[in-house]
Amino acid sequence: MADRSLDRVSSGVDGLDEIIRGGFIEGRNDPVHGPPGTGKTVLGFHFLTDGSDERR
């Protein structure tokens, strides 16, 4: 098995990062799905805002 980097990227939500052991694994696609009203769009906004803040 090839050695893969497990660098993590914050989801932008501290509690979610804790649950998923530090954030999303860099370079992977992680689909987010669920019924309407479960917070998928809000999660996306947090993720984008957090990434945007780190670049400043």
C-alpha distance matrix in Angstrom:
0.0 3.8 6.5 8.9 12.5 14.2 17.6 20.1 23.1 26.1 27.3 30.8 31.6 31.4 31.3 28.5 26.4 27.1 26.0 22.7 21.9 23.2 23.0 20.9 17.5 18.3 17.5 17.0 19.9 21.2 24.1 27.0 29.4 32.4 36.0 38.6 39.5 36.3 35.7 33.1 35.3 36.1 32.5 32.1 35.1 33.9 30.6 32.4 35.1 32.8 30.9 34.3 35.8 33.0 33.8 37.5
3.8 0.0 3.8 6.1 9.8 12.2 15.2 18.0 20.9 24.2 25.7 29.1 30.3 30.1 30.5 27.8 25.4 26.4 25.7 22.2 21.3 21.9 21.6 19.4 15.7 15.9 15.0 15.3 18.5 20.2 23.4 26.4 29.1 32.3 36.0 38.3 39.1 36.0 35.0 32.3 34.1 34.9 31.2 30.5 33.3 32.2 28.7 30.2 32.9 30.6 28.4 31.7 33.2 30.3 30.9 34.5
6.5 3.8 0.0 3.8 6.8 9.3 12.2 15.3 18.5 21.8 23.6 26.8 28.0 27.6 28.2 25.7 23.0 23.9 23.7 20.2 18.8 19.2 19.2 17.6 13.8 14.0 13.9 14.7 18.2 19.8 23.2 25.9 28.9 32.0 35.8 37.9 38.3 35.1 33.8 31.4 33.1 33.5 29.7 29.2 31.8 30.3 26.9 28.5 30.9 28.3 26.3 29.6 30.7 27.6 28.4 32.0
8.9 6.1 3.8 0.0 3.8 6.3 9.1 12.0 14.9 18.3 20.1 23.3 24.6 24.4 25.2 22.6 19.9 21.2 21.0 17.4 16.3 16.3 15.9 14.0 10.2 10.3 10.2 11.1 14.7 16.4 19.9 22.6 25.7 28.9 32.6 34.5 34.9 31.8 30.3 27.8 29.4 29.8 26.1 25.5 28.0 26.6 23.1 24.8 27.2 24.7 22.6 26.0 27.2 24.3 25.1 28.7
12.5 9.8 6.8 3.8 0.0 3.8 5.6 9.0 12.0 15.4 17.7 20.6 22.1 21.8 23.0 20.6 17.6 19.0 19.4 15.9 14.4 13.8 13.5 12.1 8.5 8.1 9.2 10.8 14.5 16.0 19.8 22.0 25.4 28.5 32.2 33.8 33.8 30.7 28.9 26.6 28.0 28.0 24.3 23.7 25.9 24.2 20.7 22.3 24.4 21.7 19.7 23.0 24.0 20.9 21.9 25.4
14.2 12.2 9.3 6.3 3.8 0.0 3.8 6.2 9.6 12.6 14.7 17.7 18.9 18.4 19.3 17.0 14.0 15.3 15.7 12.2 10.7 10.2 10.1 9.1 5.8 6.9 9.1 9.9 13.3 14.0 17.8 19.5 22.9 25.8 29.5 31.1 30.9 27.7 25.9 23.9 25.5 25.2 21.4 21.3 23.6 21.6 18.4 20.5 22.4 19.5 18.1 21.6 22.4 19.5 21.1 24.5
17.6 15.2 12.2 9.1 5.6 3.8 0.0 3.8 6.9 10.1 12.8 15.4 17.0 16.5 18.2 16.2 12.8 14.6 15.8 12.6 10.9 9.1 8.8 8.4 5.9 5.6 8.8 10.4 13.7 14.4 18.2 19.6 23.2 26.1 29.6 30.8 30.3 27.2 25.0 23.1 24.2 23.7 20.0 19.7 21.5 19.3 16.1 17.9 19.6 16.5 14.9 18.4 18.9 15.9 17.5 20.8
20.1 18.0 15.3 12.0 9.0 6.2 3.8 0.0 3.8 6.5 9.2 11.7 13.3 13.0 14.7 12.6 9.3 11.5 12.8 9.7 8.6 6.2 5.2 5.4 4.6 5.3 9.1 10.0 12.4 12.4 16.0 16.8 20.4 23.1 26.6 27.6 26.8 23.8 21.5 19.8 20.9 20.1 16.4 16.5 18.2 15.8 12.8 15.1 16.6 13.5 12.5 16.2 16.6 14.1 16.2 19.4
23.1 20.9 18.5 14.9 12.0 9.6 6.9 3.8 0.0 3.8 6.4 8.7 11.0 11.6 13.8 11.6 8.8 12.0 13.4 10.7 10.5 7.5 5.1 5.1 6.2 5.8 9.2 10.2 11.7 11.7 14.8 15.3 19.0 21.7 24.9 25.4 24.6 21.8 19.1 17.3 17.9 17.1 13.6 13.3 14.7 12.5 9.3 11.3 12.8 9.9 8.8 12.5 13.2 11.1 13.2 16.4
26.1 24.2 21.8 18.3 15.4 12.6 10.1 6.5 3.8 0.0 3.8 5.3 7.4 8.0 10.5 8.9 6.3 9.7 11.5 9.8 9.9 6.7 4.4 6.3 8.9 9.4 12.6 12.9 13.7 12.8 15.3 14.8 18.3 20.4 23.4 23.7 22.3 19.6 16.7 15.6 16.1 14.6 11.3 11.7 12.6 9.7 7.3 10.1 10.9 7.7 8.1 11.7 11.7 10.4 13.3 15.8
27.3 25.7 23.6 20.1 17.7 14.7 12.8 9.2 6.4 3.8 0.0 3.8 5.4 7.6 9.3 7.0 6.1 9.9 10.7 9.3 10.8 8.6 5.5 6.4 10.0 10.9 13.4 12.9 12.6 10.9 12.7 11.6 14.9 16.9 19.7 19.9 18.6 15.8 13.0 11.8 12.5 11.1 7.6 8.4 9.8 7.2 5.0 8.6 9.8 7.7 8.7 12.1 12.6 12.3 15.0 17.4
30.8 29.1 26.8 23.3 20.6 17.7 15.4 11.7 8.7 5.3 3.8 0.0 3.8 6.4 9.1 8.2 7.7 11.0 12.6 12.1 13.2 10.6 8.4 10.1 13.4 13.9 16.5 16.4 16.0 14.5 15.8 14.2 17.2 18.6 21.0 20.6 18.7 16.4 13.1 12.7 12.6 10.2 7.6 8.7 8.5 5.0 4.6 7.7 7.4 5.1 7.6 10.3 10.1 10.6 13.6 15.3
31.6 30.3 28.0 24.6 22.1 18.9 17.0 13.3 11.0 7.4 5.4 3.8 0.0 3.8 5.6 5.4 6.2 8.8 10.2 10.7 12.1 10.3 8.8 11.1 14.7 16.0 18.8 18.0 17.5 15.3 16.3 14.1 16.6 17.4 19.6 19.4 17.2 14.5 11.7 12.2 12.8 10.0 7.6 10.1 10.2 6.7 7.5 11.0 10.5 8.6 11.5 14.0 13.4 14.0 17.2 18.7
31.4 30.1 27.6 24.4 21.8 18.4 16.5 13.0 11.6 8.0 7.6 6.4 3.8 0.0 3.8 5.5 5.1 6.3 8.8 10.1 10.5 8.6 8.7 11.9 15.2 16.8 20.0 19.5 19.6 17.3 18.8 16.8 19.4 20.1 22.4 22.5 20.2 17.3 14.9 15.6 16.6 13.7 11.3 13.8 14.0 10.3 10.8 14.1 13.3 10.7 13.5 16.1 14.8 14.8 18.4 19.7
31.3 30.5 28.2 25.2 23.0 19.3 18.2 14.7 13.8 10.5 9.3 9.1 5.6 3.8 0.0 3.8 5.4 5.1 6.5 8.9 10.0 9.5 9.8 12.7 16.0 18.3 21.4 20.2 20.0 17.2 18.3 16.0 18.0 18.3 20.6 21.0 18.7 15.5 13.8 14.9 16.6 14.0 11.6 14.8 15.5 12.2 12.9 16.5 16.1 13.9 16.6 19.3 18.4 18.5 22.0 23.4
28.5 27.8 25.7 22.6 20.6 17.0 16.2 12.6 11.6 8.9 7.0 8.2 5.4 5.5 3.8 0.0 3.8 5.3 5.0 6.2 8.4 8.3 7.4 9.6 13.1 15.5 18.2 16.7 16.4 13.4 14.6 12.5 14.8 15.5 18.2 19.0 17.2 13.8 12.1 12.5 14.6 12.6 9.6 12.5 14.0 11.1 11.0 14.8 15.3 13.3 15.3 18.4 18.2 18.1 21.3 23.2
26.4 25.4 23.0 19.9 17.6 14.0 12.8 9.3 8.8 6.3 6.1 7.7 6.2 5.1 5.4 3.8 0.0 3.8 5.5 5.2 5.9 4.6 4.4 7.7 10.7 13.1 16.3 15.3 15.8 13.5 15.5 14.3 17.1 18.5 21.4 22.2 20.6 17.3 15.3 15.1 16.8 14.9 11.6 13.7 15.1 11.9 10.9 14.6 15.0 12.3 13.8 17.2 16.8 16.0 19.2 21.4
27.1 26.4 23.9 21.2 19.0 15.3 14.6 11.5 12.0 9.7 9.9 11.0 8.8 6.3 5.1 5.3 3.8 0.0 3.8 5.6 5.2 5.6 7.4 10.6 13.1 15.9 19.1 18.1 18.7 16.3 18.2 16.8 19.3 20.2 23.1 24.1 22.3 18.8 17.4 17.7 19.7 17.7 14.6 17.1 18.4 15.1 14.6 18.2 18.4 15.6 17.4 20.6 19.8 18.9 22.3 24.3
26.0 25.7 23.7 21.0 19.4 15.7 15.8 12.8 13.4 11.5 10.7 12.6 10.2 8.8 6.5 5.0 5.5 3.8 0.0 3.8 5.5 7.6 8.3 10.5 13.0 16.2 19.0 17.3 17.5 14.6 16.1 14.7 16.7 17.5 20.5 22.0 20.6 16.9 16.1 16.3 18.9 17.3 14.2 16.9 18.8 16.0 15.4 19.2 19.9 17.5 19.1 22.5 22.2 21.4 24.7 26.9
22.7 22.2 20.2 17.4 15.9 12.2 12.6 9.7 10.7 9.8 9.3 12.1 10.7 10.1 8.9 6.2 5.2 5.6 3.8 0.0 3.8 5.8 5.7 7.1 9.3 12.7 15.4 13.6 14.2 11.5 13.7 13.1 15.6 17.2 20.6 22.2 21.3 17.6 16.6 15.9 18.4 17.4 13.8 15.8 18.1 15.6 14.1 17.7 19.0 16.6 17.4 21.0 21.2 20.1 23.0 25.6
21.9 21.3 18.8 16.3 14.4 10.7 10.9 8.6 10.5 9.9 10.8 13.2 12.1 10.5 10.0 8.4 5.9 5.2 5.5 3.8 0.0 3.8 6.0 8.3 9.5 12.7 15.9 14.8 16.2 14.2 16.9 16.6 19.4 21.0 24.3 25.9 24.8 21.2 19.9 19.3 21.5 20.2 16.6 18.4 20.4 17.5 15.8 19.3 20.3 17.3 18.0 21.6 21.4 19.7 22.7 25.3
23.2 21.9 19.2 16.3 13.8 10.2 9.1 6.2 7.5 6.7 8.6 10.6 10.3 8.6 9.5 8.3 4.6 5.6 7.6 5.8 3.8 0.0 3.8 7.1 8.6 11.0 14.5 14.2 15.8 14.3 17.1 16.8 20.0 21.8 25.1 26.2 24.9 21.5 19.5 18.8 20.5 18.9 15.4 16.8 18.3 15.2 13.4 16.6 17.3 14.1 14.7 18.3 17.9 16.0 19.1 21.6
23.0 21.6 19.2 15.9 13.5 10.1 8.8 5.2 5.1 4.4 5.5 8.4 8.8 8.7 9.8 7.4 4.4 7.4 8.3 5.7 6.0 3.8 0.0 3.8 6.5 8.7 11.9 11.4 12.5 11.0 13.8 13.6 16.9 19.1 22.4 23.4 22.4 19.1 17.0 15.8 17.3 16.1 12.4 13.4 15.2 12.6 10.3 13.5 14.8 11.9 12.2 15.9 16.2 14.7 17.4 20.2
20.9 19.4 17.6 14.0 12.1 9.1 8.4 5.4 5.1 6.3 6.4 10.1 11.1 11.9 12.7 9.6 7.7 10.6 10.5 7.1 8.3 7.1 3.8 0.0 3.8 6.2 8.8 7.7 8.7 7.6 10.8 11.5 15.1 17.8 21.3 22.4 22.0 18.9 16.9 14.9 16.5 16.2 12.4 12.5 15.0 13.2 10.2 13.0 15.2 13.0 12.4 16.1 17.2 15.7 17.8 21.0
17.5 15.7 13.8 10.2 8.5 5.8 5.9 4.6 6.2 8.9 10.0 13.4 14.7 15.2 16.0 13.1 10.7 13.1 13.0 9.3 9.5 8.6 6.5 3.8 0.0 3.8 6.4 5.9 8.5 8.6 12.4 13.9 17.5 20.5 24.1 25.5 25.4 22.3 20.5 18.2 19.7 19.7 16.0 15.7 18.3 16.6 13.3 15.6 18.0 15.6 14.3 18.0 19.2 17.1 18.8 22.2
18.3 15.9 14.0 10.3 8.1 6.9 5.6 5.3 5.8 9.4 10.9 13.9 16.0 16.8 18.3 15.5 13.1 15.9 16.2 12.7 12.7 11.0 8.7 6.2 3.8 0.0 3.8 5.7 8.6 10.0 13.7 15.5 19.2 22.4 25.9 27.0 26.9 24.1 21.9 19.4 20.3 20.4 16.9 15.8 18.0 16.7 13.1 14.5 17.0 14.8 12.6 16.1 17.6 15.3 16.3 20.0
17.5 15.0 13.9 10.2 9.2 9.1 8.8 9.1 9.2 12.6 13.4 16.5 18.8 20.0 21.4 18.2 16.3 19.1 19.0 15.4 15.9 14.5 11.9 8.8 6.4 3.8 0.0 3.8 6.8 9.6 12.9 15.5 19.0 22.6 26.0 27.1 27.5 25.0 23.0 20.0 20.8 21.6 18.2 16.6 19.1 18.5 14.8 15.6 18.6 17.0 14.5 17.5 19.7 17.6 18.0 21.7
17.0 15.3 14.7 11.1 10.8 9.9 10.4 10.0 10.2 12.9 12.9 16.4 18.0 19.5 20.2 16.7 15.3 18.1 17.3 13.6 14.8 14.2 11.4 7.7 5.9 5.7 3.8 0.0 3.8 6.3 9.7 12.6 15.9 19.4 22.9 24.4 25.1 22.4 20.8 17.8 19.1 20.2 16.8 15.5 18.6 18.1 14.6 16.0 19.2 17.8 15.9 19.1 21.3 19.6 20.4 24.0
19.9 18.5 18.2 14.7 14.5 13.3 13.7 12.4 11.7 13.7 12.6 16.0 17.5 19.6 20.0 16.4 15.8 18.7 17.5 14.2 16.2 15.8 12.5 8.7 8.5 8.6 6.8 3.8 0.0 3.8 6.4 9.5 12.7 16.3 19.7 21.1 22.1 19.7 18.3 14.9 16.3 17.9 14.8 13.3 16.6 16.8 13.5 14.8 18.3 17.6 15.9 18.8 21.4 20.4 21.1 24.6
21.2 20.2 19.8 16.4 16.0 14.0 14.4 12.4 11.7 12.8 10.9 14.5 15.3 17.3 17.2 13.4 13.5 16.3 14.6 11.5 14.2 14.3 11.0 7.6 8.6 10.0 9.6 6.3 3.8 0.0 3.8 6.4 9.6 13.2 16.7 18.4 19.2 16.5 15.3 12.2 14.3 15.7 12.4 11.8 15.4 15.3 12.5 14.6 17.8 17.0 16.2 19.3 21.4 20.7 22.0 25.3
24.1 23.4 23.2 19.9 19.8 17.8 18.2 16.0 14.8 15.3 12.7 15.8 16.3 18.8 18.3 14.6 15.5 18.2 16.1 13.7 16.9 17.1 13.8 10.8 12.4 13.7 12.9 9.7 6.4 3.8 0.0 3.8 6.3 10.0 13.4 15.1 16.4 14.1 13.4 10.1 12.3 14.4 11.8 11.1 14.9 15.5 13.4 15.2 18.5 18.4 17.9 20.6 22.9 22.8 24.0 27.1
27.0 26.4 25.9 22.6 22.0 19.5 19.6 16.8 15.3 14.8 11.6 14.2 14.1 16.8 16.0 12.5 14.3 16.8 14.7 13.1 16.6 16.8 13.6 11.5 13.9 15.5 15.5 12.6 9.5 6.4 3.8 0.0 3.8 7.1 10.5 12.0 12.9 10.4 9.7 6.6 9.5 11.4 9.0 9.2 12.9 13.4 12.1 14.3 17.1 17.3 17.5 20.1 22.1 22.5 24.1 26.8
29.4 29.1 28.9 25.7 25.4 22.9 23.2 20.4 19.0 18.3 14.9 17.2 16.6 19.4 18.0 14.8 17.1 19.3 16.7 15.6 19.4 20.0 16.9 15.1 17.5 19.2 19.0 15.9 12.7 9.6 6.3 3.8 0.0 3.8 7.1 9.3 10.9 8.8 9.5 6.9 10.1 12.4 11.0 11.5 14.9 15.9 15.2 17.2 19.9 20.4 20.9 23.2 25.2 25.8 27.4 30.0
32.4 32.3 32.0 28.9 28.5 25.8 26.1 23.1 21.7 20.4 16.9 18.6 17.4 20.1 18.3 15.5 18.5 20.2 17.5 17.2 21.0 21.8 19.1 17.8 20.5 22.4 22.6 19.4 16.3 13.2 10.0 7.1 3.8 0.0 3.8 6.6 8.3 6.4 8.5 7.3 10.7 12.6 11.9 13.2 16.1 17.0 17.1 19.3 21.5 22.1 23.2 25.3 27.0 28.0 29.8 32.0
36.0 36.0 35.8 32.6 32.2 29.5 29.6 26.6 24.9 23.4 19.7 21.0 19.6 22.4 20.6 18.2 21.4 23.1 20.5 20.6 24.3 25.1 22.4 21.3 24.1 25.9 26.0 22.9 19.7 16.7 13.4 10.5 7.1 3.8 0.0 3.8 6.4 6.1 9.0 8.9 11.4 13.4 13.8 15.1 17.4 18.7 19.4 21.2 23.1 24.2 25.5 27.2 28.9 30.3 32.1 34.0
38.6 38.3 37.9 34.5 33.8 31.1 30.8 27.6 25.4 23.7 19.9 20.6 19.4 22.5 21.0 19.0 22.2 24.1 22.0 22.2 25.9 26.2 23.4 22.4 25.5 27.0 27.1 24.4 21.1 18.4 15.1 12.0 9.3 6.6 3.8 0.0 3.8 5.7 7.9 8.2 9.6 11.6 13.0 14.1 15.8 17.5 18.7 20.1 21.7 23.3 24.7 26.0 27.7 29.5 31.1 32.7
39.5 39.1 38.3 34.9 33.8 30.9 30.3 26.8 24.6 22.3 18.6 18.7 17.2 20.2 18.7 17.2 20.6 22.3 20.6 21.3 24.8 24.9 22.4 22.0 25.4 26.9 27.5 25.1 22.1 19.2 16.4 12.9 10.9 8.3 6.4 3.8 0.0 3.8 5.7 7.7 8.8 9.6 11.5 13.3 14.3 15.6 17.5 19.1 20.0 21.5 23.5 24.7 25.9 27.9 29.8 31.1
36.3 36.0 35.1 31.8 30.7 27.7 27.2 23.8 21.8 19.6 15.8 16.4 14.5 17.3 15.5 13.8 17.3 18.8 16.9 17.6 21.2 21.5 19.1 18.9 22.3 24.1 25.0 22.4 19.7 16.5 14.1 10.4 8.8 6.4 6.1 5.7 3.8 0.0 3.8 6.0 8.6 8.8 9.5 12.0 13.6 14.2 15.6 17.8 19.0 19.8 21.8 23.5 24.6 26.2 28.4 29.9
35.7 35.0 33.8 30.3 28.9 25.9 25.0 21.5 19.1 16.7 13.0 13.1 11.7 14.9 13.8 12.1 15.3 17.4 16.1 16.6 19.9 19.5 17.0 16.9 20.5 21.9 23.0 20.8 18.3 15.3 13.4 9.7 9.5 8.5 9.0 7.9 5.7 3.8 0.0 3.8 5.6 5.1 6.0 8.6 9.9 10.4 12.1 14.2 15.2 16.2 18.3 19.8 20.8 22.6 24.7 26.2
33.1 32.3 31.4 27.8 26.6 23.9 23.1 19.8 17.3 15.6 11.8 12.7 12.2 15.6 14.9 12.5 15.1 17.7 16.3 15.9 19.3 18.8 15.8 14.9 18.2 19.4 20.0 17.8 14.9 12.2 10.1 6.6 6.9 7.3 8.9 8.2 7.7 6.0 3.8 0.0 3.8 5.5 5.2 6.3 8.8 10.0 10.6 12.5 14.3 15.4 16.7 18.4 20.1 21.5 23.3 25.2
35.3 34.1 33.1 29.4 28.0 25.5 24.2 20.9 17.9 16.1 12.5 12.6 12.8 16.6 16.6 14.6 16.8 19.7 18.9 18.4 21.5 20.5 17.3 16.5 19.7 20.3 20.8 19.1 16.3 14.3 12.3 9.5 10.1 10.7 11.4 9.6 8.8 8.6 5.6 3.8 0.0 3.8 5.4 5.0 6.3 8.7 9.8 10.6 12.2 14.1 15.4 16.4 18.2 20.2 21.6 23.2
36.1 34.9 33.5 29.8 28.0 25.2 23.7 20.1 17.1 14.6 11.1 10.2 10.0 13.7 14.0 12.6 14.9 17.7 17.3 17.4 20.2 18.9 16.1 16.2 19.7 20.4 21.6 20.2 17.9 15.7 14.4 11.4 12.4 12.6 13.4 11.6 9.6 8.8 5.1 5.5 3.8 0.0 3.8 5.4 5.1 6.2 8.6 9.9 10.5 12.1 14.2 15.2 16.3 18.5 20.3 21.6
32.5 31.2 29.7 26.1 24.3 21.4 20.0 16.4 13.6 11.3 7.6 7.6 7.6 11.3 11.6 9.6 11.6 14.6 14.2 13.8 16.6 15.4 12.4 12.4 16.0 16.9 18.2 16.8 14.8 12.4 11.8 9.0 11.0 11.9 13.8 13.0 11.5 9.5 6.0 5.2 5.4 3.8 0.0 3.8 5.4 5.1 6.1 8.6 9.9 10.5 12.3 14.1 15.3 16.7 18.8 20.6
32.1 30.5 29.2 25.5 23.7 21.3 19.7 16.5 13.3 11.7 8.4 8.7 10.1 13.8 14.8 12.5 13.7 17.1 16.9 15.8 18.4 16.8 13.4 12.5 15.7 15.8 16.6 15.5 13.3 11.8 11.1 9.2 11.5 13.2 15.1 14.1 13.3 12.0 8.6 6.3 5.0 5.4 3.8 0.0 3.8 5.5 5.1 6.2 8.5 9.9 10.7 12.2 14.2 15.7 17.1 19.1
35.1 33.3 31.8 28.0 25.9 23.6 21.5 18.2 14.7 12.6 9.8 8.5 10.2 14.0 15.5 14.0 15.1 18.4 18.8 18.1 20.4 18.3 15.2 15.0 18.3 18.0 19.1 18.6 16.6 15.4 14.9 12.9 14.9 16.1 17.4 15.8 14.3 13.6 9.9 8.8 6.3 5.1 5.4 3.8 0.0 3.8 5.4 5.2 6.0 8.4 9.9 10.4 12.0 14.3 15.7 17.0
33.9 32.2 30.3 26.6 24.2 21.6 19.3 15.8 12.5 9.7 7.2 5.0 6.7 10.3 12.2 11.1 11.9 15.1 16.0 15.6 17.5 15.2 12.6 13.2 16.6 16.7 18.5 18.1 16.8 15.3 15.5 13.4 15.9 17.0 18.7 17.5 15.6 14.2 10.4 10.0 8.7 6.2 5.1 5.5 3.8 0.0 3.8 5.5 5.1 5.9 8.5 9.8 10.4 12.3 14.5 15.8
30.6 28.7 26.9 23.1 20.7 18.4 16.1 12.8 9.3 7.3 5.0 4.6 7.5 10.8 12.9 11.0 10.9 14.6 15.4 14.1 15.8 13.4 10.3 10.2 13.3 13.1 14.8 14.6 13.5 12.5 13.4 12.1 15.2 17.1 19.4 18.7 17.5 15.6 12.1 10.6 9.8 8.6 6.1 5.1 5.4 3.8 0.0 3.8 5.6 5.3 6.2 8.6 10.1 10.9 12.9 15.0
32.4 30.2 28.5 24.8 22.3 20.5 17.9 15.1 11.3 10.1 8.6 7.7 11.0 14.1 16.5 14.8 14.6 18.2 19.2 17.7 19.3 16.6 13.5 13.0 15.6 14.5 15.6 16.0 14.8 14.6 15.2 14.3 17.2 19.3 21.2 20.1 19.1 17.8 14.2 12.5 10.6 9.9 8.6 6.2 5.2 5.5 3.8 0.0 3.8 5.5 5.2 6.1 8.6 10.1 11.0 13.0
35.1 32.9 30.9 27.2 24.4 22.4 19.6 16.6 12.8 10.9 9.8 7.4 10.5 13.3 16.1 15.3 15.0 18.4 19.9 19.0 20.3 17.3 14.8 15.2 18.0 17.0 18.6 19.2 18.3 17.8 18.5 17.1 19.9 21.5 23.1 21.7 20.0 19.0 15.2 14.3 12.2 10.5 9.9 8.5 6.0 5.1 5.6 3.8 0.0 3.8 5.4 5.0 6.1 8.7 10.1 11.1
32.8 30.6 28.3 24.7 21.7 19.5 16.5 13.5 9.9 7.7 7.7 5.1 8.6 10.7 13.9 13.3 12.3 15.6 17.5 16.6 17.3 14.1 11.9 13.0 15.6 14.8 17.0 17.8 17.6 17.0 18.4 17.3 20.4 22.1 24.2 23.3 21.5 19.8 16.2 15.4 14.1 12.1 10.5 9.9 8.4 5.9 5.3 5.5 3.8 0.0 3.8 5.4 5.2 6.4 9.0 10.5
30.9 28.4 26.3 22.6 19.7 18.1 14.9 12.5 8.8 8.1 8.7 7.6 11.5 13.5 16.6 15.3 13.8 17.4 19.1 17.4 18.0 14.7 12.2 12.4 14.3 12.6 14.5 15.9 15.9 16.2 17.9 17.5 20.9 23.2 25.5 24.7 23.5 21.8 18.3 16.7 15.4 14.2 12.3 10.7 9.9 8.5 6.2 5.2 5.4 3.8 0.0 3.8 5.5 5.3 6.7 9.3
34.3 31.7 29.6 26.0 23.0 21.6 18.4 16.2 12.5 11.7 12.1 10.3 14.0 16.1 19.3 18.4 17.2 20.6 22.5 21.0 21.6 18.3 15.9 16.1 18.0 16.1 17.5 19.1 18.8 19.3 20.6 20.1 23.2 25.3 27.2 26.0 24.7 23.5 19.8 18.4 16.4 15.2 14.1 12.2 10.4 9.8 8.6 6.1 5.0 5.4 3.8 0.0 3.8 5.5 5.4 7.0
35.8 33.2 30.7 27.2 24.0 22.4 18.9 16.6 13.2 11.7 12.6 10.1 13.4 14.8 18.4 18.2 16.8 19.8 22.2 21.2 21.4 17.9 16.2 17.2 19.2 17.6 19.7 21.3 21.4 21.4 22.9 22.1 25.2 27.0 28.9 27.7 25.9 24.6 20.8 20.1 18.2 16.3 15.3 14.2 12.0 10.4 10.1 8.6 6.1 5.2 5.5 3.8 0.0 3.8 5.5 5.5
33.0 30.3 27.6 24.3 20.9 19.5 15.9 14.1 11.1 10.4 12.3 10.6 14.0 14.8 18.5 18.1 16.0 18.9 21.4 20.1 19.7 16.0 14.7 15.7 17.1 15.3 17.6 19.6 20.4 20.7 22.8 22.5 25.8 28.0 30.3 29.5 27.9 26.2 22.6 21.5 20.2 18.5 16.7 15.7 14.3 12.3 10.9 10.1 8.7 6.4 5.3 5.5 3.8 0.0 3.8 5.6
33.8 30.9 28.4 25.1 21.9 21.1 17.5 16.2 13.2 13.3 15.0 13.6 17.2 18.4 22.0 21.3 19.2 22.3 24.7 23.0 22.7 19.1 17.4 17.8 18.8 16.3 18.0 20.4 21.1 22.0 24.0 24.1 27.4 29.8 32.1 31.1 29.8 28.4 24.7 23.3 21.6 20.3 18.8 17.1 15.7 14.5 12.9 11.0 10.1 9.0 6.7 5.4 5.5 3.8 0.0 3.8
37.5 34.5 32.0 28.7 25.4 24.5 20.8 19.4 16.4 15.8 17.4 15.3 18.7 19.7 23.4 23.2 21.4 24.3 26.9 25.6 25.3 21.6 20.2 21.0 22.2 20.0 21.7 24.0 24.6 25.3 27.1 26.8 30.0 32.0 34.0 32.7 31.1 29.9 26.2 25.2 23.2 21.6 20.6 19.1 17.0 15.8 15.0 13.0 11.1 10.5 9.3 7.0 5.5 5.6 3.8 0.0
